[in-house]
Amino acid sequence: MKKIIALLFITTVFSTLVFAQEYKKQFIKGNITDKTNAVRQAAGDESIWLSQKAIEFVLENQEITGTDRDMDGLAVAAVLSVSNDYVSSLSDDDKTELLGKFIELFNKFSKSNTVQIAVQSKVLSLKDLLNYTPFTDVLNNFMKSPTVLSSDSSLLKSVINTLGSIGNNITFSILYNAYNDKRYSNYYTEIEQTLIKLIPLSINEVLQVVQSRDYANTQKIFNLVKQSKNLTIAELCEIAENFLNLSPLVNIQFEALQILNTNKWTRASGSVLAFFAASQGNFSNGQLSEDQFVTLINSLVNISPLDAVSPLIKYLGELNQLQESTHSVNQNVVLAVINSLGAIGDKSAFDALLSVTYLNYPEPVLSAARQALAGLRW
């Protein structure tokens, strides 16, 4: 029985070697279709040898054959047959050489969407094994080409989507310009998704847009930031603070404030207090709603628990004077100030809170002041 098993094993190995040699012969002696079939059917070391030979063959002969469906098919088969296991076994220099061949294929087969898409697909599958930066540069240059919009739509969408995985901050700038160009309207969905993915790599570029104080661009870039899932809390809050300081749109400022408040980002204390100081006048002249101003006051507890005490005491003093003279203080606003001082609990708020209890405020305000006084830390 053992002899039979051994014989079967030897027969199998021999058959495999024979078939392997046959694939090599088929590639060497056959026409382009035969070569393509050999590349597709081979396995193991033979597949490696055949894919290398096929890539060399198409690169050497593409200029002679020009646009040719059979040559395109061989190029695609050669590219797709390069396995991850094979690439992981290569030295860094060999990996660089392989990527160089992929780039050469992408450039030489500029009239074959099929080959160019196959090259992108293969680079994506190998992106954890290769330094793909040179290929990113190739795709960036493709997107900057003055003739890019004359490209086949499937190819252009493929390039944009590929850059979502291997793009960089330069990609972001290129695609953001396209995002603001009506000629790219058919590609807005792909461009938007790629921009969202690239935001963590493009913080400086995002901030440059914010600093431009352009209404339309500020709204666009903020919408992209809100959809990004890969920003760290620090990155998100840095961007939000810039929106708070620089955005010409109040609604965006308050959305940025919400981000800072949710994350209790005390590093933005100075910015939020400056916003509070400016907002007092804006609330008085009707440029800020009651809900917005109350939201801002409440956020000071999380963002400026120490620095906000003095400004809140000062503002409560102003409200007390206004109540004493005109009785026209907004109840919800004064409640927000009192509750915020109570939540912070700094004893320096004692005099201002005590003054509230001597004035003709509605009972809910007086009750809130008493509770805040009782909670101060001494």
Secondary structure, DSSP 4 states (H G I P E B T S, - for coil): -HHHHHHHHHHHHHHHHHHHHHHHHHHHHS-HHHHHHHHHH--HHHHHHHHHHHHHHHHHHHHHH-S-HHHHHHHHHHHHT--HHHHHTS-HHHHHHHHHHHHHHHHHTTT-HHHHHHHHHHHHHTTTTS--HHHHHHHHHHHH-TTGGGS-HHHHHHHHHHHHHH--HHHHHHHHHHHT-GGGGGGHHHHHHHHHHHGGG-HHHHHHHHHTT-HHHHHHHHHHHHH-SS--HHHHHHHHHHHHHH-S-HHHHHHHHHHHHHTT-GGGHHHHHHHHHHHHHHHHTTSS-HHHHHHHHHHHHHH-TTTTHHHHHHHHHHHHHHHHHH----HHHHHHHHHHHHHH-BGGGHHHHHHHHTS---HHHHHHHHHHHHT-B-
